[in-house]
């Protein structure tokens, strides 16, 4: 099968990670895969050299929406793909308009909570309308699927994100632990790291020996650096930026924290659980599918600083609970193996093509 993935870029986001691992696995299985990017930016992930990567912006030498629509349409018409798979809502809309009327099937994959992303209501309305014209829609949770119209629901499926940590699976169970908690997320308002810092400040009054490390990069860094300074947490909170080898950076932590206001299916949460860390998360889409309270982690209400601080306290004070949760969290790795998730994708692709 000849498959084209198209999306904004291959930076270090969750959707981009899924495209990278799926593409690599599909090529390994003998399929022909290409990736068409909207922007000309650095490729963050390791991509199999057999996969052709094309940047529309680089090829055109310009970046306006009409040029992108025309380029994408010509590219698909001239390359005889069996299916086009688009990731991320804004670029899904572009793909639907660009490829409208072509015989090549188009599947769009929505990677966030559709109630919040895109943030503009008119754009969300346009997205909801345009998804009716896609040949298939892949969503990350049943809750997100239920948001859309009956027509879109009938034409959609739910596929979780794959995880492939290799030898790093479960390394958190045997690693020598440090008195620290970790988080991995883009530094942006959606992730509500402000609340995490406030909760950690309350927690640290009784646990001054603990550190918090937040891996990730983003436009919200100056705000968080100011917040850290205001709370006097400069010696106990780190913002080291984005990292590639996440498992080995987080394996020695006692637990993982996610404080988002909304999510689609948080890759960082999945990764932490498959490393073998107990987790604390706000009760957002995806987390409520993965976390069984008191079994493999803890859930708190969104924007509830007191509840998050209490959850941190509970994790830090009960080593046996952490150990039980870590062992149960690791079970997720068997459910989300790359071969199982790739098989689900291939099954759905074949259904759409037929």
C-alpha positions as CSV (number, residue, x, y, z in Angstrom):
1,X,0.0,0.0,0.0
2,X,1.2,3.5,-0.8
3,X,0.4,5.9,2.1
4,X,0.8,9.6,2.4
5,X,0.8,11.3,5.9
6,X,0.4,15.0,5.9
7,X,0.6,17.4,8.8
8,X,2.2,20.7,9.9
9,X,5.7,19.6,10.7
10,X,7.6,16.9,12.6
11,X,8.4,18.8,15.8
12,X,8.2,17.2,19.3
13,X,4.4,17.2,19.6
14,X,2.2,14.2,20.3
15,X,0.6,13.9,16.9
16,X,4.0,14.3,15.3
17,X,5.3,11.4,17.4
18,X,2.4,9.2,16.3
19,X,3.1,9.9,12.7
20,X,6.8,9.1,13.1
21,X,6.4,5.8,14.8
22,X,3.5,4.7,12.6
23,X,5.4,5.6,9.4
24,X,8.5,3.8,10.5
25,X,6.5,0.7,11.4
26,X,4.4,0.7,8.2
27,X,7.7,0.9,6.1
28,X,9.1,-2.0,8.2
29,X,6.0,-4.0,7.3
30,X,6.6,-3.4,3.6
31,X,4.3,-0.5,2.8
32,X,5.5,2.6,0.8
33,X,5.2,5.7,3.0
34,X,5.7,9.4,2.3
35,X,5.3,12.4,4.6
36,X,4.1,15.8,3.3
37,X,4.8,18.7,5.7
38,X,3.1,22.1,5.6
39,X,6.2,24.0,7.0
40,X,9.9,23.7,6.4
41,X,11.1,23.0,10.0
42,X,13.6,20.8,11.7
43,X,12.5,17.1,11.9
44,X,12.6,16.2,15.6
45,X,12.1,12.4,15.4
46,X,14.2,9.7,13.8
47,X,12.5,8.8,10.5
48,X,13.4,5.7,8.4
49,X,15.5,6.8,5.4
50,X,13.2,4.9,3.1
51,X,10.4,7.5,3.9
52,X,10.4,10.5,1.6
53,X,9.7,13.8,3.4
54,X,8.6,16.8,1.4
55,X,8.0,20.3,2.7
56,X,5.4,22.3,0.9
57,X,6.8,25.6,2.1
58,X,10.3,24.6,0.9
59,X,9.1,23.4,-2.5
60,X,7.0,26.5,-3.1
61,X,9.3,29.1,-1.6
62,X,6.3,30.8,-0.1
63,X,3.7,30.2,2.6
64,X,0.1,31.3,1.7
65,X,-2.9,29.1,2.1
66,X,-4.0,29.1,-1.6
67,X,-0.5,28.0,-2.7
68,X,-0.7,25.2,-0.1
69,X,-4.1,24.0,-1.3
70,X,-2.9,23.9,-4.9
71,X,0.4,22.2,-4.2
72,X,-1.2,19.5,-2.0
73,X,-3.8,18.7,-4.6
74,X,-1.3,18.4,-7.4
75,X,1.1,16.3,-5.2
76,X,-1.6,13.8,-4.4
77,X,-2.9,13.6,-8.0
78,X,0.6,13.0,-9.4
79,X,1.7,10.3,-7.0
80,X,-1.1,7.7,-7.0
81,X,-1.5,7.2,-3.2
82,X,-3.8,4.5,-2.0
83,X,-4.8,6.7,1.0
84,X,-3.9,10.1,2.5
85,X,-3.9,10.5,6.3
86,X,-3.9,14.0,7.7
87,X,-3.1,14.9,11.3
88,X,-4.1,17.9,13.4
89,X,-7.4,19.8,13.1
90,X,-6.2,23.0,11.2
91,X,-4.3,21.0,8.6
92,X,-7.1,18.4,8.4
93,X,-9.3,21.2,7.2
94,X,-6.8,22.3,4.6
95,X,-6.5,18.7,3.4
96,X,-10.3,18.2,3.0
97,X,-10.6,21.4,1.0
98,X,-7.5,20.7,-1.1
99,X,-8.4,17.1,-2.0
100,X,-12.2,17.6,-2.4
101,X,-13.4,15.6,-5.4
102,X,-10.3,13.5,-5.8
103,X,-10.7,9.7,-5.9
104,X,-7.9,9.2,-3.3
105,X,-9.5,8.4,0.1
106,X,-8.7,10.9,2.9
107,X,-8.6,10.0,6.6
108,X,-8.3,12.8,9.1
109,X,-6.9,12.2,12.6
110,X,-8.0,14.7,15.3
111,X,-5.5,14.8,18.2
112,X,-6.9,17.0,20.8
113,X,-10.2,17.6,22.7
114,X,-12.5,18.9,19.9
115,X,-14.5,21.0,22.4
116,X,-11.4,23.2,23.0
117,X,-9.2,22.9,19.9
118,X,-9.2,24.9,17.7
119,X,-9.8,27.7,20.3
120,X,-11.8,29.9,17.9
121,X,-15.5,28.9,17.8
122,X,-15.9,29.7,14.2
123,X,-12.9,27.6,13.2
124,X,-14.3,24.7,15.3
125,X,-17.7,25.1,13.5
126,X,-15.8,25.0,10.2
127,X,-13.9,21.9,11.3
128,X,-17.1,20.1,12.4
129,X,-18.7,20.8,9.1
130,X,-15.7,19.9,6.9
131,X,-15.1,16.5,8.8
132,X,-18.4,15.4,7.1
133,X,-16.5,15.3,3.8
134,X,-13.6,13.1,5.0
135,X,-13.7,9.5,4.0
136,X,-12.7,8.5,7.5
137,X,-12.0,10.2,10.9
138,X,-9.7,8.8,13.6
139,X,-10.3,10.0,17.2
140,X,-8.5,9.2,20.4
141,X,-11.3,8.6,22.9
142,X,-15.0,7.7,22.9
143,X,-15.7,10.9,24.7
144,X,-14.1,12.9,21.8
145,X,-16.0,10.8,19.3
146,X,-19.3,11.6,21.0
147,X,-18.7,15.3,20.5
148,X,-19.2,15.1,16.7
149,X,-22.4,14.8,14.6
150,X,-24.0,11.4,14.0
151,X,-22.7,11.4,10.4
152,X,-19.1,12.0,11.6
153,X,-19.4,9.4,14.4
154,X,-20.7,6.8,11.9
155,X,-17.7,7.5,9.7
156,X,-15.1,7.4,12.5
157,X,-13.2,5.1,14.7
158,X,-11.3,5.4,18.0
159,X,-7.6,4.3,18.0
160,X,-5.3,5.0,21.0
161,X,-1.7,6.2,20.5
162,X,0.9,3.5,20.2
163,X,3.9,3.2,22.6
164,X,7.2,1.6,21.7
165,X,9.8,2.1,24.4
166,X,11.8,-1.0,23.6
167,X,14.2,-1.9,26.4
168,X,13.1,1.2,28.3
169,X,9.7,-0.3,29.0
170,X,9.4,-0.7,32.8
171,X,12.8,0.8,33.6
172,X,11.2,3.0,36.2
173,X,10.4,0.0,38.4
174,X,14.1,-0.9,39.0
175,X,15.8,2.6,38.8
176,X,17.3,4.1,41.8
177,X,14.8,6.8,42.9
178,X,15.4,10.5,43.6
179,X,13.1,12.7,45.6
180,X,11.6,14.4,42.6
181,X,8.4,14.4,40.5
182,X,8.5,15.0,36.7
183,X,6.2,16.3,34.0
184,X,6.6,16.3,30.2
185,X,4.6,18.7,28.2
186,X,4.8,21.8,25.9
187,X,5.1,25.0,27.9
188,X,1.7,26.4,27.0
189,X,-1.4,27.7,28.7
190,X,-3.4,24.5,27.9
191,X,-1.0,22.5,30.1
192,X,-1.7,24.7,33.1
193,X,1.8,24.4,34.5
194,X,0.9,27.5,36.6
195,X,-1.4,25.3,38.7
196,X,1.3,22.6,39.0
197,X,3.8,25.2,40.3
198,X,1.3,26.5,42.8
199,X,0.5,23.0,44.0
200,X,4.2,22.1,44.2
201,X,4.7,25.3,46.3
202,X,2.1,24.1,48.8
203,X,3.5,20.6,48.8
204,X,7.1,21.8,49.3
205,X,6.3,23.5,52.5
206,X,6.3,20.0,54.1
207,X,8.7,18.5,51.6
208,X,11.5,21.0,51.0
209,X,13.8,18.2,49.8
210,X,11.7,17.4,46.7
211,X,12.4,18.7,43.2
212,X,10.0,19.2,40.2
213,X,11.4,18.8,36.7
214,X,9.2,20.0,33.8
215,X,10.6,18.8,30.4
216,X,9.3,20.6,27.4
217,X,9.6,23.9,25.5
218,X,7.1,26.5,24.4
219,X,5.9,30.1,24.3
220,X,4.8,30.0,27.9
221,X,8.4,29.6,29.3
222,X,8.8,33.3,30.3
223,X,5.5,33.2,32.3
224,X,6.6,30.0,34.1
225,X,10.1,31.4,34.8
226,X,8.4,34.4,36.4
227,X,6.1,32.2,38.4
228,X,9.0,30.2,39.7
229,X,10.7,33.3,40.8
230,X,7.6,34.7,42.5
231,X,7.1,31.5,44.4
232,X,10.8,31.3,45.4
233,X,11.1,27.9,43.8
234,X,14.3,28.6,41.8
235,X,16.3,25.9,43.7
236,X,13.7,23.2,43.5
237,X,12.0,23.6,40.0
238,X,13.8,22.9,36.7
239,X,12.8,23.7,33.1
240,X,15.5,21.9,31.1
241,X,13.7,22.2,27.8
242,X,12.7,19.5,25.3
243,X,14.4,16.1,25.4
244,X,14.4,13.1,23.1
245,X,15.2,10.2,25.4
246,X,12.3,10.7,27.8
247,X,12.3,7.3,29.6
248,X,15.9,7.6,30.8
249,X,15.4,11.2,31.9
250,X,12.3,10.4,34.0
251,X,13.0,6.8,35.3
252,X,14.4,7.9,38.6
253,X,11.4,10.1,39.5
254,X,9.0,8.9,42.2
255,X,6.0,9.9,40.1
256,X,4.7,11.9,37.1
257,X,2.3,14.8,37.0
258,X,0.1,16.2,34.3
259,X,-1.9,19.4,35.0
260,X,-3.6,20.1,31.7
261,X,-7.0,21.9,31.3
262,X,-7.8,19.6,28.4
263,X,-6.2,16.9,26.2
264,X,-6.9,14.5,23.4
265,X,-4.8,11.5,24.4
266,X,-1.7,12.6,26.4
267,X,1.3,10.8,25.0
268,X,3.5,11.9,27.8
269,X,1.1,10.3,30.3
270,X,1.2,7.0,28.4
271,X,5.0,7.1,28.2
272,X,5.4,7.7,31.9
273,X,3.0,4.8,32.7
274,X,4.9,2.5,30.4
275,X,8.2,3.5,31.9
276,X,6.7,2.3,35.2
277,X,5.8,5.5,37.0
278,X,2.7,6.1,39.1
279,X,0.9,9.2,37.8
280,X,-1.2,12.1,38.9
281,X,-3.3,13.7,36.2
282,X,-6.2,16.2,35.9
283,X,-9.3,14.4,34.8
284,X,-9.0,15.3,31.1
285,X,-9.9,13.3,28.0
286,X,-7.5,10.5,27.6
287,X,-6.4,10.5,31.3
288,X,-9.8,9.3,32.3
289,X,-9.5,6.4,29.8
290,X,-6.0,5.4,31.1
291,X,-5.9,6.1,34.9
292,X,-7.8,4.0,37.4
293,X,-7.7,6.0,40.6
294,X,-5.8,4.3,43.4
295,X,-4.8,1.5,41.1
296,X,-2.3,3.0,38.6
297,X,-2.5,6.7,39.5
298,X,-4.6,9.5,40.9
299,X,-7.0,11.9,39.1
300,X,-7.9,15.4,40.3
301,X,-10.3,18.0,39.0
302,X,-9.0,20.5,36.5
303,X,-7.7,23.7,38.0
304,X,-8.0,22.4,41.5
305,X,-4.7,23.4,43.1
306,X,-5.5,22.1,46.6
307,X,-6.5,18.6,45.2
308,X,-3.2,18.4,43.2
309,X,-1.1,19.4,46.2
310,X,-3.0,16.7,48.2
311,X,-2.3,14.1,45.5
312,X,1.4,15.0,45.5
313,X,1.4,14.6,49.3
314,X,-0.3,11.2,49.1
315,X,2.2,9.9,46.5
316,X,5.2,11.2,48.4
317,X,4.1,9.8,51.7
318,X,3.2,6.3,50.7
319,X,5.9,4.2,49.1
320,X,3.8,1.0,49.0
321,X,1.1,2.8,47.1
322,X,3.6,4.2,44.6
323,X,5.0,0.7,44.0
324,X,1.6,-0.8,43.5
325,X,0.5,2.0,41.1
326,X,3.8,1.7,39.1
327,X,3.4,-2.0,38.6
328,X,-0.2,-1.6,37.5
329,X,0.7,1.4,35.2
330,X,3.1,-0.8,33.3
331,X,0.3,-3.1,32.2
332,X,-0.7,-0.4,29.7
333,X,2.4,-1.2,27.7
334,X,0.8,-4.5,26.6
335,X,-2.4,-2.9,25.4
336,X,-0.7,-0.1,23.4
337,X,2.1,-2.0,21.6
338,X,3.1,-0.6,18.3
339,X,2.1,-3.8,16.4
340,X,-1.4,-3.8,17.9
341,X,-2.1,-0.1,17.2
342,X,-0.6,-0.4,13.7
343,X,-2.9,-3.4,13.0
344,X,-5.9,-1.3,14.0
345,X,-4.8,1.5,11.7
346,X,-4.3,-0.9,8.8
347,X,-7.7,-2.5,9.4
348,X,-9.4,0.9,9.3
349,X,-7.5,2.1,6.3
350,X,-8.6,-1.0,4.4
351,X,-12.2,-0.4,5.4
352,X,-12.1,3.2,4.2
353,X,-10.4,2.3,0.9
354,X,-13.1,-0.3,0.2
